[in-house]
Amino acid sequence: MGGFAEVENNEVTILVNGAERGDKIKKEDAQAAFQKAQERLEGVLDEDRQEKIRATQALKRARARLQAAGGVV
């Protein structure tokens, strides 16, 4: 969900707010969370900009988790 990475001398340094190992994420749970996030975003009224931003970020997180778990989006 954003961050920085540096590769130098065959070493990768990553700076992020949070990380999660893909092999620790249950694909079924990630798929359900992705569906829920999609539904949430679809239900947001256009004039509620703050909620639209939050719902969009939640969908991006859910998509990233699903992809990390090996799911297809």
C-alpha positions in Angstrom: 0.0 0.0 0.0 2.9 2.3 -0.7 6.3 2.7 0.6 9.9 2.8 -0.6 12.4 0.1 -1.7 16.1 0.3 -2.3 18.2 -2.4 -3.9 21.9 -2.2 -3.4 24.6 -4.9 -3.5 22.0 -7.7 -3.8 20.3 -6.4 -0.7 16.7 -5.0 -0.6 15.6 -2.5 2.0 11.9 -1.8 2.3 10.3 1.0 4.2 6.5 0.6 4.6 3.8 1.3 7.3 2.9 -2.4 7.4 3.6 -5.7 5.8 2.1 -9.1 5.8 3.5 -12.4 4.4 1.4 -13.7 1.5 1.8 -17.3 2.7 0.1 -16.4 6.0 -3.0 -15.0 4.3 -5.9 -17.4 3.7 -7.0 -17.0 0.1 -10.7 -17.6 1.0 -10.7 -14.9 3.7 -8.9 -12.5 1.4 -11.4 -13.2 -1.4 -14.3 -12.5 1.0 -12.7 -9.3 2.2 -12.2 -8.2 -1.4 -15.9 -8.8 -2.2 -17.0 -6.9 0.9 -14.7 -4.0 0.0 -16.1 -3.9 -3.5 -19.7 -3.8 -2.2 -18.8 -1.1 0.3 -17.4 1.1 -2.5 -20.3 0.5 -4.7 -22.7 1.6 -1.9 -21.0 4.9 -1.2 -22.9 8.0 -2.4 -20.9 10.2 -4.8 -21.3 13.2 -2.7 -19.7 11.5 0.4 -16.1 12.2 -0.7 -14.4 11.1 2.6 -16.2 7.8 2.7 -15.4 7.2 -1.0 -11.7 7.8 -0.2 -11.8 5.4 2.8 -13.7 2.7 0.8 -11.3 3.0 -2.1 -8.3 2.6 0.2 -10.0 -0.5 1.8 -10.5 -2.0 -1.7 -6.8 -1.4 -2.6 -5.7 -3.1 0.7 -8.1 -6.0 0.1 -6.9 -6.4 -3.5 -3.2 -6.4 -2.4 -3.9 -9.0 0.2 -5.8 -11.2 -2.2 -3.0 -10.9 -4.8 -0.4 -11.7 -2.1 -2.4 -14.8 -1.1 -2.2 -16.0 -4.7 -5.7 -15.0 -5.7 -6.7 -13.5 -9.0 -8.4 -10.1 -9.2 
